[in-house]
Amino acid sequence: MSEVAKHITNLCKKIRHHDRLYYSEAQPEISDLEYDKLLLELQRLEADNPSLITPDSPTQRVSGESIGTLVSVQHHIPMLSIDNTYNTQDLKAWSTRTKKYLQEAGNNDPVHWVLELKIDGVAASLIYESGLLVLGATRGNGVVGDDITHNVRTIKAIPLRLGLQKPPPQVEVRGEVFMTNSALVALNESQSSLGLPPFANTRNVAAGSIRLLDSRECGTRPLRFFCHGVGNMESLNIDSQFEFYTWAKNAGLPVAPRTQRFDSLDDLIDAGTTLIEELHQLDFEVDGFVIKVDRLSQQKLLGNTAKSPRWAIAWKFEKFEATTQLLDIRVQVGRGGTVTPVADLAPVQLAGTTVRRASLHNADEVARKDIRIGDVLVVEKAGKVIPHVVRVEKHLREKKLPKWCFPKHCPECNEELIREQSGVYIRCPNNQCPAQQRERLKFFASRNAMDIGGLGDKLVEQLVATGMVKDYADLYALTVSQLQSLERMGKKSADKLLAEIASSRDRGLVRVLNALGIRHVGPRVSTLLTERFSSVDLLRKATVEELAAVHEIGDVIAESVHDWLTSDYGTHVIDHLISAGVSMKVPQTNDIREGPLSGKTVVVTGTLESFTRQEAEEAIQQAGGRSSSSVSKKTDYVVAGDEAGSKLAKAEKLGVTVLNNDQFKELLGLK
């Protein structure tokens, strides 16, 4: 091989390497300028040595001429559509049917579930032979699609050659072609400058671009690709869907982020519900999740119906979009001091309601989307999540708008704001900030915390504004005469509220810890900590290492709890609550009422027909038992519902008594 040929080969390898880092791993090592220099050098060398040009060269993504028409191609294996649902009840029913089908087929192995983002794009099939891309096709009607090889070659996220030393003889990779929101913003700005109409949304532009006859035009559209499966898994030596993602990454194929595997469908649903609230962080559109049976042998047993695979289902959520103008950006202060930007919008109808505000989440989000007061925005509401800004319609900016700058001082107390060292959030460090006081008191009084009936938001605002209450302990010093001086507060109402406040003194340490709003501490963490440390004095004396040693706690939570308890503010709050007579202990065993579960440790797993998880755990405690989150030899009972997962398997292995829903009710003495 000549020196020129070696240099061209090395340049091709370098460019493929950087394509992979950028599109598949999102970890670029070089700047765009450096990348462009490599590509220009390769183009120059190939122009001087045309005989050394190979079909998989990075310079050969765009062909020199358009095609006459799209040719139909038949899929070797049909590209079926996926059944979908919009509610978790249907998901659970599907999982029950899936497990029953497997059991009837003689497979009693545990079922693991995979959660993927459902990309709002266009389905595509890619065929590689000996690692080389030879065909790209649309889904079409599922049986026959269109040959779009000339266009998929222009998508830099799609490798023209798989990055494997020993690629399979043939493999069909399936996935979604899509466009990011930021790319659409730039594309529409270009359209506007050329006097052309803007594109409505990312899906439309992806669907239209991938079917263009001229790959040169498609090459100007910054399309992306995520793979999610293969036509025939038997072409790869793998055993699970999750293992496929590892294979794909090794091959240089991009995989959607946030893909996770679960032993329990309940855990998957919890994770998915949380993930919906985080989708605003993504720069591409998602219209739901795809849930798959992980093990390929089980997928094969389940097979397909006439229309869709039995081993997969789409969990979709309703999405509504509207376009409106940004009138202003203001910031609000949370109970922990986090300062969050909020968009004030020209009123717009969205999902049957009038929307006037949308969350902007944090300063980095405003900067990333380049949101400016006066802009026209696309606002979206997905599921039950509060509306958020999808993108700015920059092509509609009629004049130069100034960039919005995050305030340097708290709008409530004028304290200088600080940015977290390892995060995106900006905080007000003043614990006496009125906004923080209001939000902390609202949470302290809430049902899941100290459960103080009658202490609503408007009353809290009055108490803080008048200076009657500055911290939690001040609540317990309020008098009837003080309360009667407030709006709409007579003697009867004041007496009732004081009785509620007084009764909250005996809620116990678990509720107090949750009510204090310590970062990372909720009902579950409070329970775990108090199982090991039964009083606030013991908690205060505990080291970070001792706290972290508690099951499920770990270093991050331990440091947060320790820092709060040993801070001047935390010390002040605890001392004053103790002085106010608030119980800071866990009831001793002899204080717990006798019952059918006295002295017993019980673990609840899966979905029960008659109880939510919280109701089941409360029933255990009321019956004298102790609720735990992990199964061990010391566990007396495991109450197992649907999708019990690994905890049930461990209980059976250890010989722990397992109860179903009805047996649990019978043990509790319930009908």
HUNOR-V541817 format. One record per residue. N is the residue number from 1. PSI is psi in whole degrees, 0 to 359 (NA if undefined). D_CENTER is the distance of its C-alpha to the mean C-alpha in Angstrom with 1 decimal. Layout:
n:psi:d_center
N:PSI:D_CENTER
N:PSI:D_CENTER
This chain:
n:psi:d_center
1:132:50.6
2:164:51.6
3:322:50.0
4:316:48.6
5:319:47.1
6:318:45.5
7:318:44.2
8:317:42.7
9:316:41.0
10:321:39.6
11:317:38.3
12:316:36.6
13:318:34.9
14:314:33.8
15:318:32.3
16:320:30.5
17:315:29.2
18:329:27.9
19:317:26.4
20:314:24.4
21:321:23.2
22:310:22.2
23:326:20.7
24:322:19.5
25:352:18.7
26:38:18.0
27:67:20.5
28:144:23.7
29:339:26.9
30:163:29.2
31:166:29.3
32:323:29.7
33:317:33.4
34:321:33.9
35:313:32.2
36:325:34.5
37:320:37.5
38:316:36.9
39:320:36.6
40:321:39.7
41:319:41.6
42:318:40.8
43:320:41.8
44:315:45.1
45:320:46.0
46:326:45.3
47:324:47.4
48:339:50.2
49:68:49.7
50:335:48.7
51:346:49.7
52:2:46.9
53:130:44.1
54:156:41.9
55:333:39.7
56:12:36.6
57:140:37.3
58:340:34.6
59:350:37.3
60:21:37.7
61:322:34.4
62:126:36.2
63:165:39.5
64:352:42.5
65:159:43.1
66:162:41.5
67:163:41.9
68:321:44.0
69:161:41.6
70:133:38.6
71:137:39.8
72:140:38.5
73:143:37.3
74:135:36.9
75:135:33.9
76:320:35.0
77:127:32.4
78:141:31.3
79:89:27.8
80:154:27.0
81:165:24.7
82:135:22.0
83:153:22.4
84:161:19.8
85:160:19.0
86:5:17.4
87:156:17.5
88:336:16.7
89:317:20.4
90:324:21.1
91:314:18.4
92:322:20.2
93:320:23.5
94:318:22.6
95:323:21.7
96:316:25.0
97:319:27.0
98:312:25.5
99:321:26.6
100:318:29.9
101:317:30.6
102:317:30.1
103:319:32.3
104:336:35.0
105:4:34.9
106:11:35.6
107:110:32.2
108:14:31.3
109:152:28.8
110:147:25.4
111:127:22.7
112:149:19.5
113:144:16.5
114:135:14.2
115:121:10.9
116:153:10.8
117:138:9.6
118:100:12.7
119:133:14.0
120:78:16.3
121:215:19.3
122:126:22.5
123:140:23.0
124:152:25.3
125:133:27.3
126:127:28.6
127:126:31.6
128:134:32.6
129:120:36.0
130:36:36.8
131:351:33.7
132:131:34.9
133:121:33.1
134:341:35.7
135:138:34.0
136:138:31.1
137:150:31.0
138:166:29.2
139:322:28.3
140:231:31.1
141:11:32.0
142:333:30.5
143:317:34.0
144:132:35.2
145:187:33.3
146:141:34.4
147:114:35.1
148:28:33.0
149:318:33.7
150:331:35.2
151:320:31.9
152:335:29.3
153:337:31.5
154:348:30.7
155:110:27.0
156:339:26.7
157:343:23.4
158:115:25.6
159:135:28.1
160:337:31.6
161:133:32.3
162:142:29.9
163:50:29.8
164:141:31.3
165:324:34.7
166:77:35.4
167:155:33.5
168:157:34.1
169:320:37.1
170:140:34.8
171:138:31.1
172:113:29.3
173:134:25.7
174:146:23.6
175:200:20.7
176:131:19.7
177:133:21.5
178:175:19.7
179:142:20.1
180:160:17.9
181:321:18.2
182:325:20.0
183:323:22.4
184:321:23.2
185:312:24.1
186:321:26.5
187:319:27.8
188:328:28.7
189:319:30.4
190:317:32.5
191:315:33.2
192:319:34.4
193:335:36.6
194:3:38.3
195:21:38.9
196:154:36.6
197:148:34.3
198:160:30.5
199:145:28.0
200:317:26.1
201:171:22.6
202:325:21.0
203:316:21.5
204:317:25.2
205:326:26.0
206:315:24.5
207:320:26.4
208:320:29.6
209:320:29.4
210:345:29.1
211:11:32.3
212:149:34.4
213:334:37.8
214:111:38.0
215:338:35.5
216:322:36.6
217:318:35.0
218:324:31.8
219:341:31.8
220:350:31.6
221:117:28.3
222:75:25.4
223:156:23.7
224:174:21.0
225:136:20.2
226:133:17.7
227:151:19.3
228:1:18.1
229:183:21.4
230:157:25.2
231:318:28.0
232:102:29.8
233:337:28.1
234:346:31.6
235:349:32.2
236:148:30.0
237:68:30.8
238:164:27.4
239:354:26.6
240:160:22.9
241:317:20.2
242:326:18.2
243:330:21.5
244:321:21.7
245:322:18.7
246:316:20.7
247:315:23.8
248:316:22.2
249:319:21.1
250:330:24.6
251:354:26.1
252:13:24.5
253:129:22.3
254:141:18.9
255:143:15.9
256:142:12.6
257:170:9.9
258:13:7.1
259:132:9.9
260:158:10.5
261:143:13.7
262:149:14.6
263:334:18.0
264:138:17.4
265:328:16.0
266:316:15.5
267:322:13.1
268:315:11.3
269:318:11.3
270:315:10.1
271:319:7.0
272:320:6.5
273:321:7.6
274:320:5.3
275:327:2.2
276:323:5.5
277:349:6.2
278:0:4.4
279:340:6.1
280:341:9.2
281:343:8.9
282:150:9.7
283:13:13.4
284:161:13.7
285:136:13.5
286:131:11.4
287:24:13.1
288:197:11.4
289:156:10.8
290:129:13.8
291:130:14.7
292:149:17.6
293:131:20.1
294:314:19.9
295:128:23.6
296:327:25.7
297:326:28.8
298:322:27.2
299:317:25.9
300:319:29.6
301:320:31.0
302:321:28.8
303:209:29.8
304:157:29.5
305:189:30.9
306:335:32.8
307:334:29.8
308:159:26.6
309:143:25.6
310:343:25.5
311:8:22.9
312:151:20.0
313:147:18.6
314:125:16.3
315:101:14.1
316:159:14.3
317:148:13.8
318:133:16.5
319:134:16.2
320:134:19.0
321:149:20.1
322:158:23.0
323:132:24.9
324:174:26.3
325:143:27.7
326:115:26.3
327:325:29.1
328:163:27.9
329:123:25.2
330:169:25.5
331:148:23.7
332:150:23.1
333:127:23.2
334:177:21.1
335:335:22.7
336:3:21.6
337:355:23.0
338:131:19.9
339:121:21.1
340:131:18.9
341:141:20.2
342:136:20.6
343:126:22.0
344:121:25.2
345:155:25.7
346:130:28.7
347:135:28.3
348:144:26.8
349:129:26.3
350:119:22.8
351:38:22.1
352:5:25.4
353:158:25.0
354:119:26.3
355:126:23.6
356:347:25.0
357:154:22.0
358:145:18.6
359:139:16.2
360:0:16.5
361:299:14.1
362:171:16.2
363:321:19.3
364:325:17.7
365:319:15.9
366:317:19.3
367:317:21.0
368:320:18.8
369:357:19.3
370:55:22.8
371:127:22.9
372:146:26.4
373:130:28.2
374:346:30.1
375:155:27.6
376:126:26.9
377:151:23.1
378:119:21.1
379:140:19.0
380:145:16.5
381:121:15.4
382:123:12.9
383:226:13.4
384:6:14.1
385:145:12.0
386:152:14.5
387:147:15.8
388:164:14.7
389:125:16.7
390:310:16.1
391:167:19.1
392:136:22.7
393:77:25.6
394:333:27.6
395:348:30.4
396:1:31.3
397:112:31.8
398:345:35.6
399:167:36.2
400:122:35.0
401:139:32.5
402:146:32.1
403:144:28.8
404:134:27.2
405:134:27.5
406:137:25.6
407:151:28.2
408:343:29.7
409:152:30.7
410:131:29.1
411:345:30.1
412:315:31.1
413:357:33.0
414:13:33.6
415:145:32.4
416:130:31.3
417:152:27.6
418:148:26.0
419:136:23.0
420:141:21.2
421:322:22.5
422:36:19.3
423:184:16.7
424:356:16.4
425:147:17.5
426:135:21.1
427:154:22.8
428:119:26.1
429:359:27.8
430:107:30.3
431:340:29.8
432:10:32.5
433:127:30.8
434:323:31.5
435:317:28.1
436:319:26.6
437:314:29.4
438:310:28.7
439:324:25.0
440:318:25.7
441:322:28.5
442:317:26.6
443:319:24.0
444:322:26.9
445:351:28.7
446:164:25.8
447:320:26.1
448:355:23.7
449:249:25.5
450:354:29.3
451:59:29.6
452:99:32.3
453:140:33.3
454:348:34.6
455:77:33.0
456:178:31.0
457:314:29.4
458:323:32.7
459:320:34.7
460:317:32.5
461:321:32.9
462:317:36.6
463:321:36.8
464:317:35.1
465:324:37.0
466:351:40.4
467:5:39.7
468:326:40.3
469:121:37.0
470:334:35.5
471:179:33.8
472:318:33.1
473:333:36.6
474:335:38.3
475:321:37.2
476:356:39.6
477:0:42.5
478:149:42.4
479:165:45.6
480:317:46.7
481:322:48.5
482:313:45.6
483:324:43.3
484:342:46.2
485:351:46.2
486:162:42.8
487:138:42.4
488:41:42.7
489:99:43.2
490:181:46.4
491:319:47.9
492:316:46.6
493:321:43.0
494:316:43.4
495:317:44.9
496:318:42.1
497:318:39.4
498:326:41.2
499:320:41.5
500:316:37.7
501:316:37.2
502:318:39.9
503:337:38.4
504:348:35.1
505:332:37.0
506:25:36.9
507:335:33.2
508:165:33.0
509:326:31.1
510:312:27.8
511:323:27.4
512:312:28.8
513:316:26.4
514:321:23.4
515:337:25.3
516:346:25.8
517:30:22.3
518:137:22.2
519:135:19.0
520:3:16.8
521:116:19.4
522:194:18.8
523:318:20.9
524:313:20.0
525:321:20.7
526:317:23.8
527:314:25.1
528:317:24.7
529:319:26.4
530:343:29.2
531:331:30.0
532:324:31.1
533:106:32.3
534:357:34.1
535:161:35.1
536:332:33.9
537:318:36.8
538:322:35.6
539:318:32.1
540:326:33.7
541:343:35.8
542:141:33.1
543:168:32.2
544:319:28.8
545:319:29.7
546:321:30.7
547:317:27.5
548:336:25.4
549:346:27.5
550:134:26.3
551:131:24.3
552:356:20.5
553:294:21.1
554:175:21.3
555:317:22.2
556:311:19.5
557:318:19.9
558:315:23.7
559:320:24.2
560:314:22.5
561:314:24.7
562:315:27.8
563:320:27.6
564:313:27.3
565:329:30.1
566:357:32.4
567:160:31.9
568:318:34.7
569:312:32.4
570:319:31.2
571:316:34.8
572:313:36.0
573:311:33.6
574:313:34.3
575:317:38.1
576:324:38.4
577:321:36.5
578:316:38.9
579:330:41.8
580:359:40.7
581:16:41.0
582:128:37.3
583:129:37.0
584:31:35.1
585:163:35.7
586:135:34.5
587:135:37.2
588:162:39.4
589:321:39.8
590:351:43.1
591:344:41.6
592:136:39.2
593:147:40.9
594:150:42.3
595:179:40.8
596:345:40.3
597:19:37.5
598:126:39.4
599:4:38.6
600:145:36.2
601:127:32.7
602:135:30.4
603:131:27.0
604:131:25.0
605:148:22.8
606:188:21.6
607:121:22.0
608:147:25.4
609:321:27.3
610:353:28.9
611:145:26.4
612:169:22.9
613:315:21.8
614:320:22.8
615:321:26.1
616:317:27.0
617:322:26.6
618:322:28.7
619:322:31.2
620:314:31.6
621:320:32.2
622:334:34.7
623:10:36.5
624:1:37.0
625:178:34.4
626:127:31.7
627:132:28.1
628:161:26.4
629:351:23.1
630:149:24.7
631:133:27.7
632:182:30.8
633:338:34.5
634:354:34.8
635:133:32.7
636:318:35.1
637:147:33.0
638:120:29.7
639:113:28.9
640:124:27.1
641:200:25.7
642:148:24.1
643:44:21.5
644:327:22.9
645:215:22.0
646:332:23.1
647:322:24.4
648:316:26.9
649:319:28.0
650:321:28.6
651:315:30.5
652:322:32.7
653:322:33.3
654:353:34.4
655:23:36.5
656:140:34.6
657:129:35.6
658:130:32.9
659:140:33.0
660:184:31.7
661:311:31.0
662:321:34.7
663:323:36.0
664:314:33.7
665:319:35.1
666:319:38.6
667:325:38.3
668:350:37.2
669:24:40.2
670:148:38.2
671:NA:39.4
